[in-house]
Amino acid sequence: MLKIFFPAGLSFLGSRNFEETLCVNTLNGHSLHVSCLQLIDQYTLASGSSDYTIKIWDLRNYNCVNTLNGHSFSVSCLQLIDQYTLASGSSDNTIKIWDLRNYNCVKTLNGHSFSVSCLQISYQ
């Protein structure tokens, strides 16, 4: 279960005023707890879970538009690389690279000895 909150009286993302918040919807779909979130664009949210999946949500209608399967343990972190590419880290010691145009895993990065707990992209 994932609850979506917005500042009172507002219906868009981008406001930083969270003094008064309203729960506008609950996204149901994961079978275990949600461990990470990544905003893809103004209308799209990705959620990673201990159920080994990543769900892609349309925030206009609060529907799950796709489920990304591929990790063999909990998804612990998500990082947007560009508008079409998402990286996910997992307790299966891998990083997966996903193409958001077709929802396919295009690369699995192996080599970590333990869980991948955070990701950060830096363009310098």
NUVEX-375509 format. One line per 2 residues: number of its first residue (from 1); their letters; for each residue x, y, z of N, C-alpha, C. Coordinates in pm, 1 decimal, always signed. Atoms other than C-alpha are relative to their C-alpha. Example, Ala and Ser with C-alpha at 12.3 -4.5 7.8 and 13.67 -1.06 7.14 Angstrom:
2
1 = AS = +89.0/-119.0/+0.0/+1230.0/-450.0/+780.0/+90.0/+120.0/+0.0  -82.0/-119.0/-6.0/+1367.0/-106.0/+714.0/-77.0/+109.0/+73.0 $
***
This chain:
124
1 = ML = +84.0/-115.7/+0.0/+0.0/+0.0/+0.0/+89.6/+123.4/+0.0  -74.7/-123.5/+12.9/+127.3/+342.5/-95.1/-99.9/+114.0/+4.7 $
3 = KI = +92.0/-112.7/-11.9/-50.3/+658.8/+17.3/+60.5/+123.0/-66.6  -42.3/-120.4/+70.2/-29.9/+974.6/-194.5/-56.6/+120.4/+73.1 $
5 = FF = +40.3/-119.9/-71.4/-39.9/+1308.4/-10.6/+32.1/+123.2/-83.3  -23.2/-129.8/+62.4/-72.4/+1660.1/-152.1/-30.0/+108.4/+102.6 $
7 = PA = +37.5/-112.6/-86.5/-75.7/+1996.3/+23.8/-148.4/+31.8/-17.4  +143.9/-27.1/+1.8/-432.8/+2092.0/+112.1/-35.2/+100.5/-108.4 $
9 = GL = +49.5/-90.8/+102.4/-619.9/+2250.9/-176.6/+77.2/-2.4/-130.4  -78.3/+5.9/+123.0/-358.1/+2165.2/-438.3/-15.5/-137.0/-64.5 $
11 = SF = +16.3/+127.0/+69.3/-376.9/+1896.6/-704.6/+116.3/-28.5/-93.8  -115.1/+24.5/+86.3/-28.9/+1896.5/-853.3/+124.6/-22.3/+83.8 $
13 = LG = -128.0/+20.0/-67.1/+320.5/+1788.4/-763.3/+85.1/+123.5/-22.1  -90.1/-112.9/+17.3/+587.1/+2050.3/-717.4/-9.2/+100.2/+112.6 $
15 = SR = +11.5/-90.9/-112.6/+458.1/+2243.0/-417.6/+83.8/-54.3/+115.6  -83.0/+41.4/-114.1/+685.1/+2235.7/-112.9/-69.6/+28.7/+133.5 $
17 = NF = +72.5/-32.3/-121.9/+419.2/+2342.3/+139.5/-73.8/-123.7/+50.0  +61.8/+120.4/-52.6/+339.7/+2031.6/+340.9/-51.9/+19.6/+142.0 $
19 = EE = +51.2/-24.3/-134.5/+207.8/+2200.5/+654.4/-136.0/-65.2/+19.6  +128.9/+67.1/-3.5/-142.5/+2077.5/+576.7/-4.8/-93.5/-118.3 $
21 = TL = +2.8/+96.1/+108.7/-160.6/+1759.5/+375.9/-127.0/-82.3/+3.5  +116.5/+85.3/+14.2/-444.2/+1548.1/+248.7/+40.9/-126.8/-71.7 $
23 = CV = -20.8/+123.8/+73.5/-432.0/+1185.8/+149.4/-100.7/-0.2/-113.5  +90.0/-6.3/+114.7/-573.4/+1193.6/-202.4/-27.2/-137.2/-59.5 $
25 = NT = +24.6/+134.0/+50.1/-539.1/+826.1/-282.6/+98.6/-97.1/+63.4  -86.6/+107.2/-44.2/-388.6/+495.7/-179.8/+21.9/-92.3/-118.2 $
27 = LN = -33.5/+87.0/+111.7/-207.4/+290.2/-441.0/+21.2/-141.0/+54.2  -8.9/+139.1/-44.2/-261.6/-80.1/-382.5/+52.9/-85.0/-113.4 $
29 = GH = -53.1/+86.8/+102.8/-64.5/-341.6/-567.1/+116.1/-83.9/+47.5  -111.6/+78.0/-53.7/+252.2/-446.0/-387.8/-51.2/-95.1/+107.8 $
31 = SL = +43.1/+97.3/-101.0/+217.6/-756.1/-173.3/+78.4/+12.4/+131.0  -77.8/-27.7/-120.4/+487.1/-644.0/+74.8/+30.3/+149.5/+5.1 $
33 = HV = -17.3/-143.8/-21.6/+607.9/-306.0/+201.6/+78.2/+67.0/-114.0  -68.2/-83.1/+98.5/+722.4/-28.8/-31.8/+126.1/+55.2/+65.5 $
35 = SC = -127.0/-41.9/-57.9/+1089.4/+51.3/+24.9/+60.2/+123.3/-66.8  -57.0/-116.1/+68.8/+1160.4/+325.6/-231.8/-95.4/+53.2/-105.9 $
37 = LQ = +81.5/-69.0/+100.7/+1001.4/+575.7/-469.0/+90.1/+80.8/-90.8  -68.9/-88.0/+92.9/+1117.6/+762.3/-776.9/-105.5/+64.2/-89.8 $
39 = LI = +87.8/-72.1/+90.1/+919.0/+1031.1/-955.2/+64.0/-1.4/-138.4  -50.4/+9.6/+136.9/+959.9/+971.1/-1328.9/-25.6/+131.0/-74.3 $
41 = DQ = +38.6/-130.2/+53.7/+775.6/+1281.5/-1447.2/-118.8/+48.9/+81.0  +109.3/-60.3/-77.4/+484.4/+1496.6/-1332.2/-114.4/-97.9/+25.5 $
43 = YT = +114.7/+90.2/-9.0/+236.4/+1211.9/-1385.6/+36.1/-146.4/+24.2  -41.6/+139.8/-9.8/+441.9/+895.5/-1331.6/+90.4/-21.0/+120.3 $
45 = LA = -74.8/+33.8/-119.4/+576.2/+738.5/-1013.2/+41.4/-146.4/-7.0  -45.6/+138.4/-12.7/+785.7/+423.1/-968.1/+12.9/-32.2/+148.7 $
47 = SG = -15.4/+45.7/-138.5/+775.6/+223.8/-644.3/+68.9/-135.4/+0.1  -69.8/+126.5/-16.7/+1011.2/-53.9/-536.4/-42.7/-64.0/+130.3 $
49 = SS = +57.1/+68.8/-114.3/+909.5/-318.7/-287.9/+78.8/-124.1/+41.4  -54.4/+126.1/-50.1/+1013.4/-613.8/-75.3/-62.0/-120.5/-69.3 $
51 = DY = +58.0/+110.4/+77.0/+792.2/-821.6/-307.3/+79.4/-27.7/-128.4  -96.4/+19.1/+110.1/+1087.0/-805.9/-556.3/-39.0/+75.3/-126.8 $
53 = TI = +47.9/-65.2/+121.4/+895.8/-583.1/-801.2/+13.2/+151.6/+6.4  +11.6/-145.0/+16.6/+888.8/-226.4/-929.1/-132.2/+23.1/-70.9 $
55 = KI = +126.6/-33.8/+65.5/+550.8/-81.0/-1012.1/+8.1/+142.1/-53.4  +7.0/-131.1/+63.9/+494.5/+211.5/-1247.1/-144.8/+46.1/+9.9 $
57 = WD = +134.0/-52.1/-29.7/+196.9/+428.9/-1148.9/-28.7/+125.1/-81.7  +48.2/-121.0/+65.6/-2.8/+684.9/-1346.6/-71.2/+82.1/+107.2 $
59 = LR = +55.4/-81.6/-108.6/-74.8/+964.9/-1097.6/-124.4/+78.1/-41.3  +124.6/-65.6/+42.8/-360.3/+1105.2/-1309.8/-121.0/-83.8/+37.6 $
61 = NY = +113.2/+86.9/-33.5/-580.0/+802.4/-1244.4/+34.1/-100.9/+110.0  -47.3/+83.5/-110.6/-372.8/+622.5/-974.4/+0.0/-149.5/-32.6 $
63 = NC = -7.2/+139.9/+42.2/-351.4/+300.6/-1177.1/+144.5/-43.7/-18.3  -128.6/+59.8/+31.2/-54.7/+69.6/-1199.6/+0.0/-30.1/-149.2 $
65 = VN = -4.6/+20.9/+144.8/+46.5/+75.5/-1566.6/+91.5/-115.2/-38.1  -86.0/+113.1/+28.2/+315.8/-191.4/-1543.8/+70.9/-44.2/+127.6 $
67 = TL = -79.9/+56.3/-108.5/+505.5/-417.8/-1306.4/+128.3/-55.0/-60.0  -130.3/+44.4/+47.3/+876.8/-472.3/-1360.5/+48.4/-113.7/+89.3 $
69 = NG = -47.6/+118.5/-70.2/+992.5/-819.6/-1260.2/+141.3/-31.6/-44.8  -135.3/+36.8/+38.5/+1351.5/-934.2/-1252.1/+93.0/-18.3/+118.0 $
71 = HS = -83.0/+17.4/-119.3/+1504.4/-897.0/-907.3/-42.6/-126.1/+74.3  +29.1/+121.9/-74.5/+1528.7/-1208.0/-691.3/-9.0/+23.4/+151.1 $
73 = FS = +20.8/-40.5/-138.9/+1515.5/-1017.2/-359.6/-57.0/+141.4/-0.3  +62.1/-131.9/-15.2/+1378.8/-686.4/-228.4/+66.4/+107.3/-85.0 $
75 = VS = -50.0/-118.9/+69.2/+1412.5/-372.2/-438.8/+18.4/+107.5/+106.4  -30.8/-92.7/-109.0/+1583.9/-122.5/-209.5/+17.3/+144.4/-44.2 $
77 = CL = -20.4/-137.5/+45.1/+1648.3/+184.0/-428.1/-28.0/+12.3/-148.6  +28.4/-33.4/+139.2/+1550.2/+350.3/-754.2/+68.1/+131.3/-32.9 $
79 = QL = -61.5/-124.4/+44.4/+1724.2/+620.9/-955.6/-31.2/+19.0/-148.5  +25.9/-33.3/+139.1/+1609.5/+787.4/-1275.9/+131.1/+43.1/-64.4 $
81 = ID = -121.7/-35.5/+73.0/+1897.0/+804.2/-1526.1/-30.8/+107.9/-102.9  +53.5/-101.0/+91.2/+1706.4/+992.7/-1796.7/-148.9/-27.8/-12.9 $
83 = QY = +146.3/+12.9/+3.1/+1341.0/+1023.6/-1896.8/-47.8/-138.4/-41.3  +38.3/+133.0/+45.9/+1340.8/+672.5/-2046.1/+71.8/-113.6/+71.7 $
85 = TL = -84.1/+103.5/-60.0/+1582.2/+486.0/-1817.0/-2.4/+9.0/+152.1  +6.1/+9.7/-145.2/+1544.0/+373.0/-1456.9/+99.4/-105.6/+46.2 $
87 = AS = -88.1/+97.9/-63.3/+1804.5/+199.0/-1240.5/-63.1/-44.6/+131.2  +50.2/+52.8/-127.4/+1707.2/-26.4/-951.2/+110.3/-79.9/+68.1 $
89 = GS = -92.9/+76.9/-81.3/+1921.0/-166.0/-670.5/-77.5/-94.4/+88.6  +74.1/+104.0/-70.4/+1831.7/-476.8/-479.1/+85.8/-74.3/+101.7 $
91 = SD = -64.7/+90.2/-95.5/+1913.0/-710.5/-193.8/+52.5/-125.7/-67.8  -59.0/+111.4/+74.2/+2001.3/-962.6/-465.7/+140.5/+34.4/-50.7 $
93 = NT = -137.1/-45.7/+29.7/+2331.9/-768.1/-498.6/+18.0/+49.0/-143.7  -10.1/-46.2/+138.4/+2249.8/-638.3/-848.7/-59.7/+139.6/-16.7 $
95 = IK = +64.9/-120.9/+49.4/+2164.1/-315.2/-1024.1/-57.2/-36.7/-135.7  +63.4/+25.1/+129.3/+1917.5/-345.8/-1309.3/-31.1/+133.3/-66.0 $
97 = IW = +30.6/-117.3/+79.8/+1873.1/-91.4/-1586.6/-123.5/-32.8/-82.9  +130.6/+23.4/+62.8/+1517.1/-61.5/-1721.1/-27.5/+105.5/-106.0 $
99 = DL = +47.2/-90.1/+104.6/+1390.3/+91.2/-2046.1/-147.8/+25.8/+27.1  +137.9/-32.7/-37.1/+1070.1/+273.1/-1949.4/-92.0/+12.4/-120.9 $
101 = RN = +85.3/-3.4/+119.5/+946.9/+283.4/-2310.7/-66.2/-134.7/-24.3  +58.2/+133.3/+20.4/+892.1/-93.4/-2320.0/+0.4/-84.4/+127.8 $
103 = YN = -0.9/+63.2/-132.7/+942.6/-182.0/-1948.7/+86.6/-125.8/+6.5  -91.0/+113.7/-0.6/+1223.3/-427.9/-2024.7/+127.9/+32.3/+75.2 $
105 = CV = -132.8/-11.7/-59.1/+1539.8/-485.8/-1826.9/+101.0/-12.1/-113.4  -96.4/+1.1/+110.1/+1819.5/-395.7/-2067.6/+140.2/-39.5/+45.8 $
107 = KT = -132.7/+35.0/-50.5/+2116.6/-467.1/-1840.9/-9.6/-34.3/+148.3  -16.3/+32.7/-140.7/+2196.6/-636.0/-1511.6/+147.0/+15.7/+34.4 $
109 = LN = -137.0/-24.8/-44.9/+2508.0/-514.1/-1332.2/+26.6/-85.0/+123.7  -38.8/+89.4/-108.6/+2665.7/-780.8/-1113.5/+133.4/+46.0/+57.1 $
111 = GH = -131.8/-28.4/-54.9/+2964.7/-754.6/-883.4/-1.1/+43.3/+144.9  +6.5/-36.5/-141.0/+2842.1/-631.7/-547.2/-2.6/-125.9/+86.3 $
113 = SF = -2.7/+113.4/-92.7/+2908.5/-864.1/-254.1/-118.9/+0.4/+94.7  +114.4/-14.7/-90.4/+2613.1/-732.6/-54.5/-108.6/+80.5/-69.6 $
115 = SV = +114.5/-73.5/+54.0/+2282.9/-554.2/-107.5/+40.0/+135.8/-54.9  -14.5/-135.8/+53.1/+2270.6/-242.4/-321.6/-107.5/+82.5/+68.4 $
117 = SC = +96.1/-72.8/-83.5/+2109.0/+6.8/-84.9/-24.6/+142.9/-45.2  +25.0/-134.9/+50.0/+2142.4/+338.2/-270.3/+64.7/+17.2/-136.6 $
119 = LQ = -50.5/-33.4/+132.5/+2200.6/+477.7/-617.7/-0.6/+151.5/-13.9  -2.4/-144.8/+26.4/+2300.1/+827.6/-727.7/+69.0/+20.7/-134.4 $
121 = IS = -55.8/-33.6/+130.4/+2361.2/+954.9/-1079.1/+51.0/+142.9/+7.2  -57.4/-134.4/+1.6/+2590.6/+1254.1/-1119.1/+57.6/+25.6/-138.6 $
123 = YQ = -51.5/-39.0/+131.6/+2654.1/+1427.7/-1450.9/+91.4/+119.8/+20.8  -96.4/-109.2/-20.7/+2971.2/+1634.9/-1427.0/+87.6/+19.1/-120.3 $
***
